[in-house]
Amino acid sequence: MTMSGAERSPTGLVVVGHGPAELVRGLLEQAAPELAAALALPWAGFLDAAEPHAALAELPAGLVALPQDPGRSLAAGGHWAEALGAWRQPAVVLLSVDQVESGWAAASAALLTQQAVPLLGLVQWGGPWDAPRRRREQLPWLGWLTPEQAGFDGDAAGLRLALRQALGLRWHALVADQVAARAPVA
């Protein structure tokens, strides 16, 4: 029996980025393995961007990256955000500090929410973290990571732990929502 996206339990987590393909791939090549380590997930590499439904049907366990913007039109029609939503595939958005300052975070959250993608949250890569500003944005921020070579003097292990805990809380809430959605109405 084949399971549709709505019936399938999530086994993997997809990380997406936004912008031109070379920007997205470059950001994810640099940051996604670090994000996987921070989340204590195996790094599963990149999805085959050409065929969304086939790639999602064979999704490996762990963190897997989409090497293109999920809103980019596909040759066969539609876009990856639609496929992620159809499969109810949980996703996390990775944004560079420049993208965070440009409004990409709000646009990304809006696109994925509109397509019914279970958005676990947003992660900032690099730069300073402005917690009060992130709270004012009222977006589902999980936290931030910084490349070790950026000269971050703080507790990198603490950053990773906080990110892992925030994601864990959102993941458990997602699973609880899925269970509640399947419960019979009394």
The 8 nearest C-alpha neighbors of each residue, nearest first, counted from 0:
[[1, 2, 3, 6, 7, 4, 56, 5],
 [2, 0, 3, 7, 6, 56, 4, 5],
 [3, 1, 6, 7, 0, 4, 5, 56],
 [2, 4, 6, 5, 7, 1, 86, 85],
 [86, 3, 5, 7, 6, 87, 85, 2],
 [4, 6, 3, 7, 87, 86, 85, 2],
 [7, 5, 3, 4, 2, 8, 86, 87],
 [8, 6, 4, 5, 2, 3, 9, 86],
 [7, 9, 10, 6, 5, 4, 174, 88],
 [8, 10, 11, 7, 88, 89, 12, 87],
 [11, 9, 60, 8, 12, 61, 59, 58],
 [12, 10, 60, 61, 9, 62, 59, 58],
 [11, 13, 62, 90, 89, 61, 63, 14],
 [14, 12, 90, 63, 64, 62, 91, 15],
 [13, 15, 64, 91, 90, 92, 63, 65],
 [16, 14, 92, 65, 64, 93, 91, 13],
 [17, 15, 23, 93, 92, 68, 94, 18],
 [16, 18, 68, 23, 15, 19, 69, 67],
 [17, 19, 68, 23, 22, 20, 16, 67],
 [18, 20, 22, 21, 23, 68, 17, 67],
 [21, 19, 67, 23, 22, 24, 18, 68],
 [20, 22, 24, 23, 19, 25, 67, 18],
 [23, 21, 25, 19, 20, 24, 26, 18],
 [24, 22, 20, 26, 16, 25, 21, 67],
 [23, 25, 66, 27, 21, 26, 22, 28],
 [26, 24, 22, 28, 23, 27, 21, 29],
 [27, 25, 23, 29, 24, 28, 30, 22],
 [26, 28, 31, 30, 24, 29, 25, 23],
 [29, 27, 25, 26, 30, 24, 31, 32],
 [28, 30, 27, 26, 31, 25, 32, 33],
 [29, 31, 27, 33, 32, 28, 26, 34],
 [30, 32, 34, 27, 33, 35, 28, 29],
 [33, 31, 35, 34, 30, 42, 36, 29],
 [34, 32, 36, 30, 31, 35, 37, 29],
 [33, 35, 31, 37, 32, 36, 30, 38],
 [34, 36, 40, 32, 38, 33, 37, 42],
 [35, 37, 39, 33, 38, 34, 40, 32],
 [38, 36, 159, 34, 35, 39, 33, 163],
 [37, 39, 163, 35, 36, 40, 34, 162],
 [40, 38, 36, 37, 35, 41, 163, 34],
 [41, 39, 35, 61, 38, 36, 62, 42],
 [40, 42, 61, 43, 35, 62, 39, 36],
 [43, 41, 62, 35, 32, 44, 61, 40],
 [42, 44, 63, 62, 61, 41, 59, 45],
 [45, 43, 63, 42, 64, 46, 62, 32],
 [44, 46, 64, 63, 65, 66, 47, 43],
 [47, 45, 65, 48, 64, 54, 63, 44],
 [48, 46, 49, 54, 50, 45, 51, 65],
 [47, 49, 46, 50, 51, 66, 65, 67],
 [50, 48, 47, 51, 73, 74, 54, 46],
 [49, 51, 53, 48, 52, 54, 47, 55],
 [52, 50, 54, 53, 55, 82, 79, 48],
 [51, 53, 55, 54, 50, 56, 82, 86],
 [52, 54, 56, 55, 51, 50, 57, 47],
 [55, 53, 51, 57, 52, 56, 58, 47],
 [54, 56, 58, 52, 57, 53, 51, 86],
 [55, 57, 53, 54, 58, 52, 4, 51],
 [58, 56, 54, 55, 59, 53, 52, 60],
 [59, 57, 55, 56, 54, 11, 60, 10],
 [60, 58, 11, 57, 61, 43, 10, 63],
 [61, 59, 11, 10, 58, 62, 43, 41],
 [60, 62, 41, 11, 40, 43, 42, 12],
 [61, 63, 12, 42, 43, 35, 13, 11],
 [62, 64, 13, 43, 44, 45, 14, 12],
 [65, 63, 45, 14, 13, 46, 15, 66],
 [64, 66, 15, 46, 67, 45, 14, 48],
 [67, 65, 24, 64, 23, 45, 48, 20],
 [68, 66, 20, 65, 23, 69, 24, 16],
 [67, 69, 17, 70, 71, 18, 16, 20],
 [70, 68, 79, 80, 71, 67, 78, 15],
 [71, 69, 68, 78, 80, 79, 72, 110],
 [70, 72, 68, 69, 78, 73, 79, 67],
 [73, 71, 78, 77, 70, 76, 74, 79],
 [72, 74, 76, 78, 75, 77, 71, 49],
 [73, 75, 76, 72, 77, 49, 78, 71],
 [76, 74, 73, 77, 72, 78, 50, 49],
 [77, 75, 73, 74, 72, 78, 79, 71],
 [76, 78, 73, 72, 81, 75, 79, 74],
 [79, 77, 72, 73, 80, 81, 70, 71],
 [78, 80, 69, 82, 81, 83, 51, 70],
 [79, 81, 69, 83, 82, 78, 70, 111],
 [82, 80, 84, 79, 83, 114, 78, 85],
 [81, 83, 85, 79, 84, 80, 86, 51],
 [84, 82, 88, 80, 86, 81, 85, 116],
 [83, 85, 116, 115, 87, 81, 114, 82],
 [86, 84, 82, 87, 83, 4, 81, 5],
 [4, 85, 87, 88, 83, 84, 5, 82],
 [88, 86, 84, 85, 4, 116, 5, 83],
 [87, 89, 83, 86, 116, 117, 84, 90],
 [90, 88, 117, 12, 118, 87, 116, 13],
 [91, 89, 13, 118, 14, 12, 119, 117],
 [90, 92, 14, 120, 119, 121, 118, 13],
 [93, 91, 121, 15, 14, 16, 122, 120],
 [92, 94, 122, 16, 123, 121, 15, 91],
 [95, 93, 123, 98, 124, 122, 99, 16],
 [94, 96, 124, 98, 97, 123, 99, 125],
 [95, 97, 99, 98, 126, 125, 124, 123],
 [98, 96, 100, 95, 99, 101, 94, 126],
 [97, 99, 101, 95, 100, 103, 96, 94],
 [100, 98, 96, 97, 101, 104, 102, 103],
 [99, 101, 97, 98, 102, 96, 103, 104],
 [102, 100, 98, 99, 103, 97, 104, 96],
 [101, 103, 104, 105, 100, 99, 106, 98],
 [104, 102, 106, 98, 105, 101, 107, 99],
 [105, 103, 107, 102, 106, 99, 108, 98],
 [104, 106, 108, 107, 103, 102, 109, 138],
 [107, 105, 103, 109, 104, 108, 110, 102],
 [108, 106, 104, 110, 109, 105, 103, 111],
 [107, 109, 105, 111, 106, 110, 112, 104],
 [108, 110, 106, 112, 107, 111, 113, 105],
 [111, 109, 113, 107, 112, 108, 106, 114],
 [110, 112, 114, 116, 108, 113, 109, 80],
 [111, 113, 115, 109, 114, 110, 116, 108],
 [114, 112, 110, 111, 115, 109, 116, 108],
 [113, 115, 111, 84, 112, 81, 116, 80],
 [116, 114, 84, 112, 113, 117, 111, 87],
 [115, 117, 84, 111, 114, 118, 87, 112],
 [118, 116, 89, 87, 119, 115, 90, 88],
 [119, 117, 90, 120, 116, 89, 91, 111],
 [120, 118, 91, 169, 90, 117, 89, 166],
 [121, 119, 139, 91, 140, 118, 141, 92],
 [120, 122, 140, 92, 141, 91, 93, 139],
 [123, 121, 93, 143, 142, 141, 92, 94],
 [122, 124, 143, 94, 95, 93, 96, 144],
 [125, 123, 95, 144, 145, 143, 94, 96],
 [126, 124, 145, 96, 144, 146, 95, 123],
 [125, 127, 96, 128, 145, 124, 95, 123],
 [126, 128, 129, 125, 96, 145, 143, 151],
 [129, 127, 130, 126, 143, 123, 142, 125],
 [128, 130, 132, 131, 133, 127, 134, 126],
 [129, 131, 133, 132, 128, 134, 142, 135],
 [132, 130, 134, 133, 129, 135, 136, 128],
 [131, 133, 135, 134, 130, 129, 136, 128],
 [132, 134, 130, 136, 135, 131, 129, 140],
 [135, 133, 131, 136, 132, 137, 130, 138],
 [136, 134, 132, 137, 133, 131, 138, 130],
 [135, 137, 133, 134, 138, 132, 105, 131],
 [138, 136, 135, 134, 139, 133, 140, 132],
 [137, 139, 136, 140, 105, 134, 133, 108],
 [138, 140, 120, 121, 141, 137, 119, 108],
 [141, 139, 121, 120, 142, 138, 122, 133],
 [140, 142, 120, 121, 165, 122, 162, 139],
 [143, 141, 122, 162, 140, 123, 144, 121],
 [144, 142, 123, 122, 124, 145, 128, 141],
 [145, 143, 124, 125, 123, 158, 146, 142],
 [144, 146, 125, 124, 147, 143, 149, 126],
 [145, 147, 148, 149, 125, 144, 124, 30],
 [148, 146, 149, 145, 150, 151, 155, 152],
 [147, 149, 146, 150, 151, 145, 125, 152],
 [150, 148, 147, 146, 151, 145, 125, 126],
 [149, 151, 148, 152, 147, 146, 145, 153],
 [150, 152, 149, 153, 147, 145, 148, 155],
 [153, 151, 150, 154, 155, 147, 149, 148],
 [154, 152, 151, 155, 157, 158, 156, 150],
 [153, 155, 157, 156, 158, 152, 151, 159],
 [156, 154, 158, 157, 153, 159, 151, 152],
 [157, 155, 159, 154, 158, 160, 37, 161],
 [156, 158, 160, 154, 155, 159, 161, 153],
 [159, 157, 155, 161, 156, 160, 162, 154],
 [158, 160, 37, 162, 156, 157, 161, 163],
 [159, 161, 163, 157, 162, 158, 164, 156],
 [162, 160, 164, 158, 163, 159, 157, 165],
 [161, 163, 159, 165, 160, 164, 142, 141],
 [164, 162, 38, 160, 166, 161, 165, 167],
 [165, 163, 167, 161, 166, 162, 160, 168],
 [166, 164, 162, 168, 167, 163, 141, 161],
 [165, 167, 169, 163, 168, 164, 170, 162],
 [168, 166, 164, 170, 165, 169, 163, 171],
 [167, 169, 171, 165, 166, 170, 172, 164],
 [168, 170, 172, 166, 167, 171, 119, 173],
 [171, 169, 167, 173, 172, 168, 166, 174],
 [172, 170, 174, 168, 173, 169, 175, 167],
 [171, 173, 169, 175, 170, 174, 176, 168],
 [174, 172, 170, 176, 171, 175, 169, 177],
 [173, 175, 177, 171, 176, 172, 178, 170],
 [176, 174, 172, 178, 173, 177, 179, 171],
 [175, 177, 179, 173, 174, 178, 180, 172],
 [178, 176, 174, 180, 175, 179, 173, 181],
 [177, 179, 175, 181, 180, 176, 174, 182],
 [180, 178, 176, 182, 181, 177, 175, 183],
 [179, 181, 177, 178, 182, 176, 183, 175],
 [180, 182, 178, 179, 177, 183, 176, 184],
 [183, 181, 179, 180, 178, 184, 177, 185],
 [184, 182, 185, 181, 180, 179, 178, 177],
 [183, 185, 182, 181, 180, 179, 178, 177],
 [184, 183, 182, 179, 181, 180, 178, 176]]
